[in-house]
Amino acid sequence: MGLPCVYTASVVGIRDAKSTEAPAAMVVLKTGCARTEEQLLREMEGVLTRLELPVRVKVVSSLPLTTSGKPDKLKIKAALEEAQG
């Protein structure tokens, strides 16, 4: 997606009241950058369509990884759904 302060991110589908699933993102910021979840969502609005826009963004220091070093989508999904309430 190419946001200036995003080092890496992972997007998963989470349960949503409006539809069966909606995108949600877990984001790691570049060193020295500071962004709130709301600021990131506003930046994404200029890049993504309304359907692609995450319903939830969580800023973390690192993504949970599998033993092979890939983002652990199950842990990411669980953390985003828990944070959503």
C-alpha positions in Angstrom: 0.0 0.0 0.0 3.0 2.3 0.5 2.1 4.5 3.5 5.3 6.5 4.5 5.4 5.4 8.2 4.4 1.8 7.8 7.3 -0.7 8.0 5.2 -3.8 7.6 1.5 -4.8 8.0 -0.7 -7.8 7.8 -4.4 -7.7 6.9 -6.9 -10.4 7.8 -10.7 -10.7 7.7 -12.5 -10.4 11.1 -16.2 -10.8 12.1 -18.2 -7.6 11.5 -21.7 -6.6 12.4 -22.4 -5.1 9.0 -21.2 -8.1 6.9 -19.8 -11.5 7.5 -16.2 -10.4 7.4 -14.3 -7.1 7.0 -10.6 -6.3 6.6 -8.6 -5.4 9.7 -4.9 -4.5 9.8 -2.0 -5.0 12.3 0.7 -2.5 11.5 4.3 -2.1 12.5 5.6 1.5 12.2 9.0 2.5 11.0 11.5 3.6 13.6 11.0 7.2 14.6 7.4 7.4 13.2 4.4 8.0 15.3 0.9 7.5 14.1 -2.4 6.7 15.8 -4.8 4.2 14.5 -7.1 7.1 13.4 -4.2 8.8 11.5 -3.4 5.6 9.7 -7.0 5.1 8.7 -7.2 8.7 7.3 -4.0 8.0 5.3 -5.5 4.8 4.0 -8.6 6.5 2.8 -6.6 8.3 0.1 -5.2 5.0 -1.1 -7.9 2.3 -0.7 -11.5 2.0 -1.8 -14.2 2.0 0.8 -14.5 -1.8 0.6 -10.8 -2.3 1.1 -10.5 0.1 4.0 -9.9 -1.8 7.3 -12.6 -1.5 10.0 -9.9 -1.9 12.6 -6.2 -1.0 12.7 -3.9 -2.0 15.6 -0.4 -0.6 15.9 2.1 -3.1 17.4 5.9 -3.3 17.9 6.1 -6.5 15.9 3.9 -9.0 14.1 3.4 -12.4 15.6 5.3 -14.9 13.3 5.1 -18.6 12.6 8.1 -20.8 13.1 8.9 -20.3 9.4 9.0 -16.5 9.9 5.8 -15.6 8.1 3.0 -13.5 9.8 0.8 -15.8 11.9 -2.6 -15.0 10.5 -4.5 -16.9 13.2 -2.8 -15.0 16.1 -3.3 -11.7 14.2 -6.9 -12.4 13.6 -7.5 -13.4 17.2 -5.8 -10.2 18.5 -7.7 -8.0 16.2 -11.1 -9.6 17.0 -10.3 -9.4 20.8 -9.4 -5.7 20.4 -12.6 -5.0 18.5 -14.6 -6.3 21.5 
